[in-house]
């Protein structure tokens, strides 16, 4: 599990950068709506990537998930 930690950190950081700074290459009227709709799944994936990183804190399963969701959001 320790070997996957750098990969999880890189994945979480990459997804966060994509959500914050990424833009869809279209200026059609559906572009902004699609960009807004992509935030929910992106933050859900970021939450799932953060859970294994926060697990060593010794919190319970629900507390770890809630903390990961708070950090992601």
PyMOL commands that set and color helices and strands:
alter all, ss='L'
color gray80, all
select helices_A, chain A and resi 2-21+31-57+61-72
alter helices_A, ss='H'
color red, helices_A
deselect
rebuild
show_as cartoon
